[in-house]
Amino acid sequence: MLSLHTSPVEQPGIGDAGGMNVYVTELARRLVAMGIEVEVFTRATSSELPPVIELEPGFAVRNVVAGPLEPLPKAELPSQLCAFTAAVLRAEASREPGWYDLVHSHYWLSGQVGWLAKERWGVPLVHNMHTMARVKNAALAEGDSPEPSARAIGEAQVVEAADRLVANTRSEARELVEFYDADPAEIAVVPPGVDLGIYHPGSAAQARARLGLPLDREILLFVGRVQPLKAPDLLIRALALLVERDPAARDRLQVVVVGGPSGSGTEEPDHLEALARTLGVRGLVRFELPAPAEQLADFYRAASLTVVPSYNESFGLVALESQACGTPVIAARVGGLTTAVADGVSGLLIDGHRPASYADAISTLLLDDEKRAAFSTGAVSHASTFSWDRTVEGVLAVYEDALTAVRRQREASIAQLSAAR
């Protein structure tokens, strides 16, 4: 596997680490459990990292030196593609011929490396986009910077080169065809999963006690990287509207933001706090650093509602994790969130990004205990249909299909050569 810009060992919610990190880690672990050896190549971001980290037998993370040993913005990573690719090819060259059976790349930068590795090694390339420039630019958050044309061109090249593309949802599959002219026959829809051993219902009171959250307030939760794309500011604006409509709500509401600055959000890392202060609700907002999975599950259990107002999501693992813990979700009706959230069953999907729309939805659920309880039950039921084991089964089927297709192409080429002689 290739995961150039972010490592499976990084904490999701910090920098560029997010749902993709969870995806790569969970997929690799379950492949290993099925007897498939996995090596993940990623860029080293510290001199303290060893060249190889074995997370468990059969699952190794290779930290490749490509550029300075420090985090780099994604915009600067294309300049390190040559160095990264050379290291990947050297690793294969040190093995016996045919060591790697297949390359699975994640995000377009890794896809560029996978494209060359596929050609050099004669193996299939399976690719996950995770996010796409043309899709993001079609629904850009206010104040966010558009993705560069170089990325869109690079993505189109990867789509052309890949033997198979894995899409998280049917809507992503349609976007691959619409925006990148992908061949529908080469796209497989395989939804991500959720670790139901970690994310499951539990006592909200006990979770709040462990986290130091008040028992007498409704907790509105945001989890994710703090950047315009994820729109955490929208929740704070909605909070201010709720307080403006009903000043007594100041004694009943609390917003918790779990995440760190990322992308263009790093340019003004304190902008959310400043916004809350300007809107007069700073005392109602608690900011938390990204949390490991077990603690994150407690945040979900402690919350009354989880709000996911993103402008674009390839899937929306946060929504799925929250629902698995029994906490309903209010989310934007975009991308994979239309699959991750069952509208009217496990939560509510909101059209557009008006703070008033979110304030209305929050009020609706907070004032209707019966509906919220029904949504909580529906959330657990909906999330239970997504499992990483099912994801791995789907991805394995894609691998087998790609391997068969490449083998047939090779046999056809050999037959043509024999006929020509």
C-alpha positions in Angstrom: 0.0 0.0 0.0 1.1 3.5 -0.7 0.0 6.3 1.6 2.5 9.1 0.9 1.1 12.1 2.6 -0.1 10.6 5.9 1.0 7.6 7.9 -1.2 4.9 9.6 0.6 5.6 12.8 -0.4 9.3 13.0 -3.3 10.4 15.2 -6.4 11.2 13.1 -7.5 14.8 13.4 -4.0 16.3 13.4 -2.6 17.9 10.3 -3.5 15.8 7.2 -4.4 12.7 9.2 -8.1 11.8 9.1 -10.4 9.2 7.9 -7.9 7.9 5.4 -5.5 6.9 8.2 -8.3 4.9 9.8 -9.2 3.3 6.5 -5.6 2.2 5.7 -5.0 0.9 9.2 -8.2 -1.0 9.6 -8.0 -2.5 6.1 -4.3 -3.6 6.5 -5.0 -5.2 9.9 -7.8 -7.2 8.6 -6.0 -8.3 5.5 -3.1 -9.5 7.7 -5.6 -11.4 9.8 -6.6 -13.2 6.6 -3.0 -14.2 5.9 -2.1 -11.4 3.5 1.2 -9.6 4.2 0.9 -5.8 3.9 3.6 -3.2 3.7 2.6 0.5 3.8 5.0 3.0 2.3 4.7 6.5 3.7 6.9 9.6 3.9 9.1 10.0 7.0 8.3 13.2 8.9 10.8 13.0 11.7 14.3 11.8 12.2 13.1 9.9 15.3 11.1 7.5 13.1 12.7 4.1 12.4 12.9 3.0 8.8 10.3 0.3 9.5 7.6 0.0 12.1 6.0 -3.4 12.5 2.6 -2.6 13.9 1.9 -6.4 14.1 3.3 -9.5 12.4 2.7 -9.1 8.7 1.8 -5.4 8.9 4.8 -3.1 8.4 5.0 0.6 7.9 8.0 1.8 5.9 9.0 5.4 6.6 10.6 6.7 3.4 13.0 9.6 3.4 11.8 12.0 0.8 12.5 15.6 1.4 13.0 17.2 4.9 12.3 15.1 7.9 9.3 17.2 9.0 5.7 17.6 8.0 5.1 19.3 4.7 1.9 20.9 3.3 0.3 18.7 0.7 0.9 21.5 -1.9 4.7 20.9 -1.5 4.6 17.1 -1.7 4.6 16.8 -5.5 8.2 18.0 -5.5 9.1 14.9 -3.4 7.4 12.3 -5.7 10.6 11.4 -7.5 12.5 10.7 -4.2 9.6 8.8 -2.8 9.2 6.7 -5.9 12.9 5.9 -6.1 12.8 4.6 -2.5 9.7 2.4 -3.2 11.4 0.9 -6.3 14.6 0.3 -4.4 12.7 -1.6 -1.7 11.2 -3.9 -4.3 14.6 -4.3 -6.0 16.1 -5.6 -2.8 13.6 -8.5 -2.7 13.3 -11.6 -4.8 11.5 -11.0 -8.2 7.7 -10.9 -7.9 7.7 -10.0 -4.2 4.7 -7.7 -4.4 1.6 -9.1 -6.0 -0.5 -5.9 -6.1 -0.2 -2.2 -5.3 -3.1 -0.4 -3.5 -2.6 3.4 -3.5 -4.5 6.0 -1.4 -5.0 9.6 -2.6 -3.7 10.9 -5.9 -0.1 11.5 -4.8 0.3 7.9 -3.9 -1.5 7.0 -7.1 1.2 8.7 -9.1 3.8 6.5 -7.5 1.7 3.4 -7.9 1.3 4.1 -11.6 5.1 3.8 -12.1 5.4 0.8 -9.7 2.6 -1.0 -11.6 4.4 -0.5 -14.9 7.8 -1.5 -13.5 6.6 -4.6 -11.6 3.9 -5.8 -13.9 1.3 -6.0 -11.1 -2.2 -4.5 -10.8 -2.8 -1.1 -9.4 -5.9 -0.6 -7.2 -6.6 3.0 -6.2 -8.8 4.9 -3.7 -9.2 8.6 -4.4 -10.6 9.4 -0.9 -11.1 13.0 -2.1 -11.1 14.6 -5.5 -10.0 18.0 -6.6 -12.8 18.6 -9.1 -15.5 17.5 -6.7 -14.1 19.7 -3.9 -13.8 22.7 -6.2 -17.4 22.3 -7.3 -18.6 22.9 -3.7 -15.9 25.1 -2.2 -16.3 26.4 1.3 -16.3 30.2 1.7 -12.8 31.4 2.3 -11.2 28.1 1.3 -8.6 27.9 -1.5 -9.5 25.9 -4.6 -7.4 22.7 -5.4 -4.8 23.4 -8.0 -5.2 22.2 -11.6 -2.1 20.2 -11.3 -3.8 17.9 -8.8 -6.9 17.5 -11.0 -4.6 16.5 -13.9 -2.7 14.1 -11.7 -5.9 12.5 -10.6 -7.1 12.0 -14.1 -3.8 10.3 -14.9 -4.2 7.9 -12.0 -7.8 7.1 -13.0 -6.5 6.2 -16.4 -3.6 4.1 -15.1 -5.4 2.2 -12.4 -6.7 -1.3 -13.1 -9.5 -0.9 -10.6 -10.9 2.1 -8.6 -12.5 1.6 -5.2 -15.3 4.1 -4.4 -16.7 4.5 -1.0 -20.3 5.1 -2.2 -22.4 5.1 -5.4 -22.2 8.9 -5.5 -18.4 8.8 -5.5 -18.5 6.2 -8.3 -20.8 8.6 -10.3 -18.3 11.5 -9.6 -15.4 9.4 -10.9 -17.3 8.9 -14.2 -18.7 12.5 -14.4 -15.5 14.4 -13.4 -12.8 12.0 -14.6 -14.3 9.9 -17.4 -13.6 6.7 -15.4 -14.7 3.4 -17.0 -17.7 2.3 -14.9 -16.6 -1.4 -15.4 -13.4 -0.6 -13.5 -15.1 0.9 -10.4 -16.1 -1.1 -7.4 -18.3 0.4 -4.6 -17.0 -0.8 -1.2 -18.2 1.3 1.8 -15.8 1.7 4.7 -16.7 0.3 8.1 -16.7 1.1 11.8 -15.0 -0.8 14.6 -18.1 -1.9 16.6 -15.8 -3.2 19.3 -14.7 0.3 20.2 -17.7 2.4 19.0 -20.8 1.1 20.7 -23.5 2.6 23.1 -22.6 3.2 26.7 -23.5 5.4 29.7 -23.6 9.1 28.7 -23.3 10.1 32.4 -20.2 8.0 32.9 -18.7 9.2 29.7 -19.2 12.8 30.7 -17.7 12.1 34.1 -14.6 10.7 32.5 -14.3 13.7 30.2 -15.2 16.3 32.8 -18.3 17.5 30.9 -21.4 18.8 32.6 -24.3 16.5 33.2 -26.9 19.3 33.0 -26.2 20.6 29.5 -27.0 19.4 26.0 -23.6 18.6 24.3 -23.3 19.4 20.6 -20.2 17.7 19.2 -17.9 18.4 16.2 -15.1 15.9 15.5 -12.6 16.4 12.7 -9.9 18.5 11.3 -10.4 22.2 11.8 -10.5 23.6 8.3 -13.1 25.4 6.1 -13.9 22.2 4.2 -15.2 20.6 7.5 -17.1 23.8 8.4 -16.8 23.7 12.3 -17.6 27.4 12.2 -21.1 26.6 11.1 -21.8 24.8 14.3 -20.6 27.8 16.4 -22.7 30.2 14.3 -25.7 27.9 14.8 -25.0 27.9 18.6 -25.0 31.7 18.6 -28.3 31.8 16.7 -29.9 29.4 19.3 -28.7 31.6 22.1 -30.0 34.7 20.3 -33.4 33.1 19.8 -33.6 31.9 23.4 -31.2 33.5 25.9 -32.0 30.8 28.4 -30.3 28.3 26.1 -27.0 29.8 27.3 -27.5 27.7 30.5 -28.5 24.6 28.6 -26.0 24.2 25.7 -22.4 23.3 25.2 -20.4 22.8 22.0 -17.3 20.5 22.1 -14.9 20.7 19.2 -12.5 17.7 19.0 -9.8 18.2 16.4 -6.7 20.2 15.3 -6.0 22.8 12.5 -5.5 21.3 9.1 -5.0 22.5 5.5 -5.9 26.2 5.1 -7.1 26.1 8.7 -3.5 26.3 9.8 -3.2 29.8 8.5 -5.4 31.0 11.4 -5.3 28.3 14.0 -7.2 30.4 16.5 -10.0 31.6 14.2 -12.7 29.3 15.8 -12.0 30.7 19.2 -12.0 34.2 17.9 -15.3 33.6 16.1 -16.9 32.2 19.3 -15.7 35.3 21.2 -17.0 37.7 18.6 -20.4 35.9 18.6 -20.6 36.0 22.4 -20.5 32.3 22.9 -16.9 31.6 23.8 -17.8 30.3 27.3 -20.1 27.7 25.7 -17.4 26.2 23.4 -14.8 23.7 24.6 -11.9 22.9 22.4 -10.2 19.5 22.6 -7.2 18.0 20.9 -7.7 15.0 18.7 -8.4 11.9 20.8 -7.5 8.3 20.5 -10.3 5.9 19.5 -11.3 4.8 23.0 -11.6 8.4 24.3 -13.3 9.5 21.1 -16.0 6.9 21.7 -16.6 8.6 25.0 -17.1 12.0 23.4 -19.7 10.4 21.1 -21.5 8.8 24.0 -21.4 12.0 26.0 -22.9 14.0 23.2 -26.5 14.8 22.7 -26.0 15.3 19.0 -23.0 15.1 16.6 -22.9 17.7 13.9 -21.1 17.1 10.6 -21.6 20.2 8.4 -18.8 19.5 5.8 -18.9 20.9 2.3 -17.7 17.6 1.0 -17.1 14.1 2.4 -16.0 11.1 0.5 -17.8 9.0 3.2 -17.9 10.5 6.7 -16.5 8.0 9.2 -17.2 10.5 12.0 -20.9 10.2 11.3 -20.7 6.4 11.3 -18.7 6.3 14.6 -21.2 8.6 16.3 -24.2 6.5 15.3 -22.5 3.3 16.4 -22.3 4.9 19.9 -26.0 5.7 19.7 -25.7 9.4 19.1 -27.8 10.8 16.3 -26.1 13.0 13.6 -27.1 16.2 11.9 -25.1 16.4 8.7 -24.8 18.1 5.4 -26.5 16.4 2.5 -23.2 16.0 0.5 -21.1 13.2 -0.8 -20.8 10.0 1.3 -22.8 11.5 4.2 -26.0 10.6 2.3 -24.9 7.0 2.7 -23.4 7.2 6.2 -26.5 8.9 7.6 -30.0 7.4 7.2 -32.0 10.6 6.9 -35.0 10.6 9.2 -33.9 7.3 10.8 -30.4 7.8 12.4 -30.2 11.6 12.0 -31.0 14.5 9.7 -29.5 15.6 6.5 -29.4 19.4 5.8 -29.5 21.0 2.4 -27.0 23.9 2.1 -24.8 25.5 4.7 -27.0 28.1 6.4 -26.4 28.3 10.2 -30.2 28.9 10.6 -30.9 25.5 9.0 -28.6 23.8 11.5 -30.0 25.7 14.4 -33.5 24.7 13.4 -32.5 21.0 13.1 -30.7 21.1 16.5 -33.8 22.7 18.1 -36.1 20.1 16.6 -34.2 17.2 18.1 -33.4 18.7 21.4 -37.0 19.6 22.0 -38.3 16.2 21.0 -37.0 13.5 23.4 -39.1 10.8 21.7 -37.8 11.5 18.2 -34.2 11.7 19.5 -34.6 8.4 21.3 -35.9 6.8 18.1 -33.0 8.3 16.2 -30.6 6.9 18.7 -32.0 3.4 18.2 -31.9 3.9 14.4 -28.4 5.2 14.6 -27.1 2.0 16.2 -29.0 -0.2 13.8 -27.8 1.7 10.8 -24.2 1.7 11.9 -24.3 -2.0 12.5 -24.7 -2.6 8.8 -21.2 -1.2 8.2 -18.3 -3.4 9.3 -14.6 -3.5 8.4 -14.9 -7.2 7.8 -17.4 -6.5 5.1 -15.2 -3.8 3.7 -12.2 -6.2 3.5 -14.3 -8.8 1.8 -15.3 -6.2 -0.9 -11.7 -5.0 -1.3 -10.4 -8.6 -1.6 -12.9 -9.2 -4.4 -11.5 -6.1 -6.1 -7.9 -7.4 -5.7 -8.9 -10.8 -7.2 -10.7 -9.1 -10.1 -7.7 -6.9 -10.8 -5.2 -9.8 -10.6 -7.4 -11.9 -13.0 -7.6 -9.0 -15.5 -3.9 -8.4 -15.5 -3.2 -12.1 -15.9 -5.5 -12.4 -18.8 -3.9 -9.3 -20.4 -0.5 -10.9 -20.0 -1.7 -14.2 -21.5 -3.3 -12.4 -24.4 0.0 -10.5 -25.1 2.0 -13.7 -25.0 -0.5 -15.3 -27.4 -0.2 -12.4 -29.8 3.6 -12.6 -29.8 3.5 -16.3 -30.4 1.1 -15.8 -33.3 3.3 -13.1 -34.8 6.2 -15.6 -34.8 
